[in-house]
Amino acid sequence: MMTFIARRCRNLILFGIAAAFFFVLYQISVSSLQPTPYYSGWTLLVMMVFLALLNVRKKFSFLPMLGKASKWLQLHLYVGVLTIFIFAMHLQFRMPNGTFETLFALVYIGVVLTGLLGLYMSRAFPKRLTSHGETIFYERISVLRRQICEESEKLVFDSIAETNSTTLPEFYTKRLLPYLKGPRNVLMHLLGSKLPYRRLLNDMDVVERYLNNIEKEVFSDLKEYIESKENLDHQHALQSGLKYWLFVHIPLTYSLLIFLVVHVVVVYAF
C-alpha cells in the first residue's frame, strides 16, 4: 500500500504531466491557427460538469460502484486546479472583454477562491478545533452560551448585597454582557487571532484593581466564564466555516455552469 507522501508525489506528477500536456496542445493549436478557444472552451465545460458531479456523488454515497468519496475529492481538487490553466488558455492569457465575459470570469474566480478556501478550512480547522479547549457539538454551542450568560449575570448581581458596590455590575453590564450574549469576533477566530480576547482581559485587569476582596473572588469566577465563552466563540466560528462554506461554493458552481451554457449558445449562434 502506498504511503501518503508517495500518493501525494504521484498525484502531483500526474497533475504536472496533464498541465504540460494541455499547454503543449495549446501552443500547437495556436501555431497551426486552429480555433483554440473552441477546444479549450469545450474542455473547460467537460471539466466543470465533472467537478459539479462531486455534489451528486455525495447524495448517492450508498452506491459502492461509484467509488470512494476520498478519491472523488482528490480528483475534484486536482481537476479544479487544472481548470485554472485551461481557463487562462481559453482567455488566451488576456483580461476578458465585455460585461458578460467579465461577469463570467468573476464567477469563475469566486468558484476557485471558495474552493481553495474550503480546502484550507477542511485541512486546518479540525486541528485548530481540537487544540483550543474542549470540542463541542455545534448544536450545543448556543445552549451553553446562554447558560454562561445567565449564570454569570446571577453571580454578578447576587454579589451587590454582599459587597454593597456597583463597580462590578456596571462593568459587567457595559463591557461583559454584550460579549456574553452572542457569538463575537467571528472573523478574528477564523483568522486565528486572539487580539479582541486579550483586549477584554486587559480591561478586566484594569477594573480588578478597584475591586475589594469579595468582588475579586466573584471576578475570579467571572474570568472562568469568559474563558469558556471564548472557547465557544472559537468553536462556533470554525465549525460554522466548515458547515456553511459549501452554501457559497455550490451555488457559484451552478451559476458558472449556467454561464458556460449561455456562452456556448451565444458563440455558436453568432
N, C-alpha and C positions, 0 to 999 in steps of 0.2 A: 504493500500500500504506500502511495506517495505521501511524503510529508507535506505540511502546509507550505513551507518555503519552496519545495520542489514544484508544487502545484502553482504557486504564485509566479515562479520563474517561467514555467511552461506557458501559463496564460499570457504573461507579458510578452514573451517571444512570439506567440501566435498573434497577439494584437499588433505587434510591430510589423510582422510579415503582412498582415491584412492591410494595415495603413500604407505600407510601402507599395503593396500591390495596387491599391486604388490610386495612389499618387502616380505611379508609372503609367497606368491606364489613362489617367487624366492628361499627362504630358504627351502621350502618343496621340490621344484624341485631339488635343489642341494643335499639335504639329501637323496632323493629317487633315485639319479643317473639318473634323467631324462635329456634329451637333452636341457638344459636350454637356451643355445644360440639360438636354433631354435625358441623357444617360444618367447623369448624377441625380437628376430630379426623380426619376423612377426608382433608382437605387435607394434614395432617401425615403421615398414613400413606403417601399417594402420594409425597410428597417424600422420606420416609425410604427407600422402596423404590428411588426413583431414585438416591439417594445410595449405596445399597448396590450398585447396578449398576456403579459405577466399578471395584470389585474384579473383577467378572465381565468388564468391558471389558478389563482388563489381561490376562486369561487368553486372550482372543481378539484380541490385538493384530495378528495376521497377517491379519485381515479388514479391508480398506480401506474397505468400505461403512459401517463403524461410526463413521467419522470420526477425526479426530486426537485422540490421548490428551491433548494440551495443552488442547484445547477442553473435553474432558470434565472435566479437572481444574479449569478455570476455572468451569465450571458447578457442579461439586461444591462449590467454595469459596463461591460466592455463594448457591447454594440452601441450603447448610449454615447460613450466617449468617442467611438469611431464616427458617429454621425456628425460630430463637430467638424472633422476633416471633410466629410462629404458635403456638408452644408457650406463650408468655406469654398470648396471647389465649385459647388453649384453657383455661388455668387461670383465665381472667378476671382476670389480674393479681393473683392471690392465692396464698398459700402452699398447697400441696396438703394435703388431709386424709386420714388413714388410712395404714396401713402400706404397702399396695400402691402407692397413689399417690405416697407419699414415696419408696419404692424406685424407682419408675418415673422420678420427677424426678431422683433421684441418678444413675441410669444415663444419663439424657439429658445431664445436666451433665458426666458423665465423658466421653461421646462428644464433646461440644462442646470441652471443655478439651483432650483428647488431639488433636482435630483442629486446634485453634489452635496447640497445641504443635508438631505436625508441620509446620504451615505455617511457623512461625517457624524451625524447625530446617532445613527444606529451603531457606529463603532465606538464613539467616545462617551455617550451619555450613560449607558449601562454601568461602565466602570466608575463614572463620577457619582452615580446614584448609590452604589454600594460603598463608596469611600467617604460618604458625607452623612454620617448618622445612620439611624435606623431606616431601612427601606419600608415604605408604607404603601398599601394598596391605594390606587388613585381615588377610588370611590369613598375611602375613609378620610381623606385629607380634609374635606370641608367640615366633616363632623368633628374631627379633632381640633380644627381651627376654632370652631365655635365654642367648643368645650374649654379651650385655653383662654379664650376671651372672657367667658363667663366666670371661670374660677379666679382669674387674675383680678377682674373687677371686684368680685366679692372680697378677695383678700385685701385689696387697697382700701375700699370704703368701710370695711369692718374695722380697719385699724384707726379710723378717725376718733372713735370714742375713747380708745385706749391712749392714743398719742396726743389728742387734742391739738392737732396740727393739720393744715390743709396743703402743705407744701407738696407732699407726695400725691394726694388726689389730683391737684391741679396739674402737676407734671404728667401724671398718667392720662388725664383727660385730653391735654393738648398734644402730647408727643407720642405716648404709647398706644392709646386707644385706636387712633387711625391706622397704626401699624398692625395691630392685632385683629382688626375687624375683617380683613380680606387679604387676598394674595398681593404681595408687594414686590417691587423690584424684579419683575419677570425677566426683562432684558438683561439686567446685570447678572442674574443667576444663569441665564443661558450662556453668557459670555464668561462665566466663571469668576466674576468679580464679587468681592465681599466689602467693597467700599461703603455702600449705604449702611450695612450692618455695623461696620466699625464706627461710623459716624454716630449711630444710635448709641452704641456702647460708650463712646466718648461723652455724649450728652448725659448719659446716666451716671458716669463717673463724676461729672461736674456737680450734678444735683445731689449726689450721695454725700458730698462734703457738708451740706447744710442740714442733714438729717440727724435726728437723735438716735440713740442706741436701739430703741424699739422699732423705729422706722427703718433703720438699716437692716434689721432682721427680716422685716417684710420685703425690703428691697432685694435682699439676697434671694428670697423665694421668687420674686418677680423676675430676676435675671434668668432663672431656670426656665420660666415660661417663655421668655424672649428667645432663649436658645432653642427651645423646642419649636417655637413658631418659625424661626429662621430655617430649621430643617424642613418643616412643612412647606415653606415657600420654595425651597430648593427642589424638593421632590415634585411639587406641583408644576414648576416651570419646566423641568426636564421631561417629566412624564407627559405633559401637555405637548411639548415639542415632538416627542416620539409618537404621540397619539394623533395629532392633527396636521402634521405637515403634508400628509397624503391628500388632505382635503384641498390643498392648493395645487400640488403636483399633478394629480389625476385630472381635474378639470382643465388645467393648462394643456395637458397632453391631448385630451379630446378636442380642445379648441385648435390645437396645432393640426390635428388630422383634418378638421373641417377646412382650415386654411389651405392645407395641401390639396384637398379635393377641389376646392374652388380654384386654386391656382392652376391645376391640371386642366380643368374645364375651360378657363379663360385662355390658356396658352393654345389649346387645340381648337378653340372656337375662333380665335383671331390670329 
